[in-house]
Amino acid sequence: MILELKPAQQKLLDRASRSGMSPEEVLDQAFSVIQEQYRNDDWIQAGKEAIAAQIAEGFEQAERGELIDAEQAVQLLADRRAKRRIA
């Protein structure tokens, strides 16, 4: 396969080759980044339903008057953060 590079892309390849990387290594890194973006997108898509359910639950709680004040919210978030650090 023959690819035609934009000048900025060619400069990047030239810079990478001066650092000891081959064009193949540069492309491998680029593809790794793209693959990671797709994995992140898949994760976000998979979590959308769960997030939507949590938002709906929050609205229902608010409609029932089950609200907390700002200080309680800050404390709740701090507690959750602390639990994540321990785990």
N, C-alpha and C positions, 0 to 999 in steps of 0.2 A: 504494500500500500504506500502510495506517495502522498504526503501531506504538504500543503503550502502553508507556511507559517507567516503570521503577521510580524512586522518588524519588532514589536515589543516581545513577542514570543521567542523570536530568534535571539534577541539580546539576553533573555533569561536563560536560554540554552547555552549561549556563549559564556555567560557568567558562571553557570553551574559547571561547565566543562573546565573552566579555569580553577574551580575549587576541587576538581578531581572527580566530579560526577559525570557519568556518561549520559547521553540523551535518553537512553533506555531507563536509567535510574530516575531521571527527572520525570519521565512519563509514568513510571511505576508509582512515584510519590503523588503525582497528580491524580492518578486513578484511585489511589488509596483515599485521598481526600474526597473525591466524588463518591466513592463507595460508602464512606462514613456519613456523608450527607444523606445518602439514600437510607441508610440504617436509621439515622435520626428521624428522618421524615416518616419512615415506617412506624417507629416508636410513637411519634406524635399522633399519627393517624389511628393507631391502635388505642391510644389513651383518650381520644376525643369523646368516645361514648361515656367513659368513666368520669371525665371532667364535666361533661354536660349533665350527668346525673347528679354530681356533687353541687353544681350550680343550681339546678332545679331544687334540690333538697334545701339549699340555703335560702332560696326565695320562699319556699314553703314555710320554713322556720320563721322568716321575717314576717310573713303574712299572719302567722299565729302569734306574733309578738315575742318570739323567743330570740331576743337580741342581746348582745353583750356590749358593754361600753368599751371605749378605746383602751383603757388601762387593762381590762380583762383580755382584749384581743392581743395586745402586745405581750402580755404574760403567756397566753396560750401559744403564740408563735415562738417565744423564747423557750418554753418547755419542749415544744416539738423539735427545735433545733438541738437542744441539749440531748434529747433522746437519740437523734440521728448521729451525734458525735460519739455517743457511747457505743452504738451498734456497729 
